[in-house]
């Protein structure tokens, strides 16, 4: 297997003060999460699993996914005044951003991501080994247990 295009220099990223571009529309997005992550977020918000699931979850291709606000397509957990309302317990997919496999597959794709994310090519340099560890992390519920949480209809 050949080295990634960023092997020599690594990639730089630092989140820019809760800009929220990765959490907000205008297009719908898919923030997948495992059932355990949903339960952790529900507890953080002080909601029962049932109430959280009905308000914030949907199924996409059989996987749990956070809902979006109807008009803006912003993540339903995004608050314009305060940013991510569950930042300390946000899903792994959100923690991995922008180091998703599809984002680092080519220099062109990384540059495209940089058009909407002001943190790309700024701040901390991540070497190829660190990026490999981040992108290898589990995202979503591709092979998780039977879902107990209800979802929005």
N, C-alpha and C positions, 0 to 999 in steps of 0.2 A: 504494500500500500504506500502511495506517495505521500509526501509531507503536505500539509495544508498550505494554501497560498500565503498565509500570514506567519508561517513558521519562523522566519528570520526576525521579524520585527514585532510580532505579537499584535494585539489590538488594544486600543485605548477606549475606556468608557468610564463615565461618572454621571450618575443621575443628576439632572439639573433642577434642583429645588422643586420637586413635585410638579413638573410641567404637565404631567398627565397625558401626554400625547400617545403613550402606549396603552392608555386606559379609556380613551375617548374616541368617539366616532370621527368622521361622519359615516364610515362603513361599519356594518356589524362585524364583530370579532368573535373569537371563541376562546374563552378562558376556561380550560378544562381543569378539573380537580378530582382528586380521589375522595372517596367517602370519608376517610379519616380527616382529610383537610376540611371538608364541609362541616364535620362535627366540631372541629377545633374552632372554626370561624363562628359557628352558631354559639358556642360557649363564650367566645370572646364578646359577641354582641349581646349576650344574655338572653338568647332565644332558644326555644326548644328546637330539636332537630326537625320536627314536623313544621313548625312555623318558619324556620329558616328555609327549608326545602321548598315550601309552597311559595315563598316570596322571592327567593334568589336563585333557584336552580331550575334547569331544564335539561332534557336529554337531547343530545345531538349524536346521531349515529350510535345510539346505545351508551353513550358516555355522559357523565355528569358535566355540566357546563354552567357557568354563571349567566344569569340573565342580563339584559341590557335595558336601559331606559328607552321607552318607545320612540320618542321623537329625535333624540340625539344619537342614539346607539352607544352612549357612554356606558361603561360597566355600571351595573346597578349599585355597586359598592363605592363608586367614585363620588366625591363631594367637592364641588367647585371651590367651596370655601376652605376645606381642610385637606383635600387630597384623598388618598386611599383610606377609607374608614377602617380597614382591617390590616393596615400595613405590617404590623408586627407578626401577624399570622397569615399573611397572604399566601396563595397557592404556590407550589413549586414552579409552575409555569411562569408566574409573574416574577418570582425571584430570579429566574434564569435569564430574563430579558436583559439585553438583546442577544444573548448568546444561545439562540436557538439554532439547531442544525441547519435549517433553511436560510437563516440570516448570515451564517458564516461560510456557506458553501462556495461563495465566489466573492471576489473583490467588488464586482458590479453590484451584487445583492447587498453587501455591507454598505456600499455607497448610497444605494437606494434607501436603505433604512436610515442613514444619516440625514436624508432630506427631511424627515419628519421627527427625528430624535436628536435634539441638540446635545445630548451627552455622548453621542458616538464620535470617536476620534478626539476625546478630551479626557483628561484625568489619568486614572490608574492604568498602567500598561499590564495587560494580561498576556502571559506567554502561552504558547501552544498547548503545553501540558495543563495549565489551569483551564483553558477554554475546553479542552477535551473532557476534563472532570465535570465542568458545568453542563456541557451539552449531553453528557452521558446520564445525567440525573433523570429520575423517573418523572414523566409528565402525564397527567391525565389518569384515566382508569382503564387502560387498554386490556388489562387482565386482572381486574380486581374482584373482590367478593360480591356476592349478590347484594344489590342496592336495597337498603332499608329506608332511605330518605325519600320523601315524596318530592315531586318536582312541580313547577308551575305548569298550568295547563293553558 
